[in-house]
């Protein structure tokens, strides 16, 4: 979260969840899902996806 703010200047918000769910959404659009990939995201991959938005 700090890396996203530092590198992109984007304010982030965490929403508590359960059951191993970890998703990243931008303006409501899903850009990453741990449920779909089976793994926690690499922060640099997420930054690249955010840059592409």
Backbone bond lengths (Angstrom), bond angles and torsions (degrees), N, CA, C in turn:
res aa  C-N    CA-C-N  psi(-1)  N-CA   C-N-CA  omega(-1)  CA-C   N-CA-C  phi
1 X - - - 1.430 - - 1.529 110.37 -
2 X 1.308 117.17 -43.61 1.461 120.04 179.08 1.523 111.17 -65.35
3 X 1.321 116.64 -37.44 1.472 121.04 -179.73 1.531 110.33 -64.22
4 X 1.323 117.96 -39.34 1.465 121.77 179.41 1.528 109.87 -63.50
5 X 1.322 115.99 -44.81 1.467 119.61 179.19 1.522 110.68 -65.98
6 X 1.319 116.88 -42.74 1.465 121.11 -178.34 1.529 111.20 -66.41
7 X 1.319 117.96 -47.85 1.462 121.83 -174.91 1.526 113.67 -78.27
8 X 1.344 116.69 -35.34 1.460 119.82 -172.81 1.525 114.70 -116.99
9 X 1.324 116.53 -11.62 1.456 119.89 -178.18 1.519 113.25 69.84
10 X 1.334 116.53 24.50 1.455 121.99 -178.65 1.526 109.48 -97.02
11 X 1.310 115.82 128.55 1.459 120.87 175.20 1.524 108.29 -78.34
12 X 1.304 117.65 131.28 1.462 122.53 -177.75 1.528 110.85 -113.49
13 X 1.312 115.35 162.45 1.457 121.54 179.88 1.523 108.32 -142.36
14 X 1.315 116.09 128.67 1.465 121.11 176.61 1.518 109.30 -95.25
15 X 1.331 115.45 135.46 1.458 121.34 174.45 1.521 107.73 -116.10
16 X 1.313 117.70 120.87 1.462 120.28 179.29 1.531 111.33 -58.18
17 X 1.326 114.19 146.12 1.455 121.20 -179.58 1.517 108.30 -147.04
18 X 1.296 117.21 -172.57 1.450 120.99 178.41 1.514 110.79 -149.26
19 X 1.289 116.37 172.92 1.456 121.40 175.38 1.513 115.20 72.62
20 X 1.338 118.01 22.63 1.457 120.82 177.60 1.525 114.11 79.90
21 X 1.329 116.82 11.64 1.466 120.45 -179.93 1.521 109.54 -76.07
22 X 1.317 115.76 132.34 1.461 122.25 171.95 1.513 106.29 -144.75
23 X 1.318 116.20 111.07 1.460 121.47 -179.11 1.519 109.44 -128.63
24 X 1.312 114.78 150.90 1.462 120.83 174.80 1.517 106.75 -121.39
25 X 1.323 114.40 125.00 1.461 121.27 179.66 1.517 109.10 -123.45
26 X 1.329 115.07 143.84 1.453 122.32 175.09 1.525 106.48 -123.39
27 X 1.319 115.38 117.08 1.462 120.92 -177.71 1.535 111.57 51.36
28 X 1.334 115.74 38.70 1.461 120.99 178.30 1.520 114.98 87.06
29 X 1.337 118.02 -12.10 1.471 121.57 179.97 1.527 110.51 -88.95
30 X 1.318 116.42 127.54 1.461 121.89 178.76 1.528 109.92 -72.25
31 X 1.346 116.54 122.27 1.469 119.23 176.40 1.527 112.17 -112.76
32 X 1.352 116.96 -13.47 1.461 120.01 176.41 1.519 109.31 -155.52
33 X 1.328 116.15 139.04 1.455 121.84 176.32 1.521 109.51 -138.26
34 X 1.324 115.86 119.78 1.470 120.51 175.49 1.522 110.56 -65.38
35 X 1.319 117.37 -31.92 1.468 120.91 178.23 1.534 109.85 -62.09
36 X 1.329 117.41 -41.86 1.463 121.69 -178.83 1.528 112.14 -72.28
37 X 1.341 117.66 -39.26 1.467 120.68 -174.94 1.527 113.20 -91.26
38 X 1.335 116.62 -24.56 1.458 120.32 -177.65 1.516 113.70 80.28
39 X 1.324 117.19 6.76 1.469 119.42 179.33 1.520 111.29 -144.58
40 X 1.321 114.16 156.95 1.455 120.60 177.01 1.529 107.99 -72.92
41 X 1.338 118.91 142.73 1.460 120.45 -175.17 1.519 113.35 -73.57
42 X 1.311 115.74 151.65 1.455 122.66 171.23 1.528 106.86 -81.62
43 X 1.328 117.66 131.36 1.459 119.94 -174.30 1.525 112.76 -61.45
44 X 1.310 118.24 -32.56 1.457 120.23 -179.66 1.532 111.29 -72.04
45 X 1.330 117.51 -33.96 1.464 120.94 174.56 1.523 110.51 -64.37
46 X 1.316 116.37 -40.89 1.460 120.81 179.01 1.523 110.29 -65.23
47 X 1.308 117.63 -41.57 1.472 120.55 178.44 1.529 110.04 -61.02
48 X 1.310 117.47 -40.47 1.474 120.28 178.33 1.529 111.20 -65.08
49 X 1.327 117.05 -40.06 1.467 120.67 177.47 1.527 110.74 -64.74
50 X 1.317 116.28 -38.87 1.464 120.12 178.60 1.525 111.57 -67.36
51 X 1.322 116.43 -38.52 1.470 120.27 177.75 1.522 110.63 -62.59
52 X 1.324 117.02 -34.08 1.459 121.94 -178.41 1.533 112.15 -73.45
53 X 1.330 117.06 -17.56 1.476 120.75 -178.08 1.513 111.77 -70.44
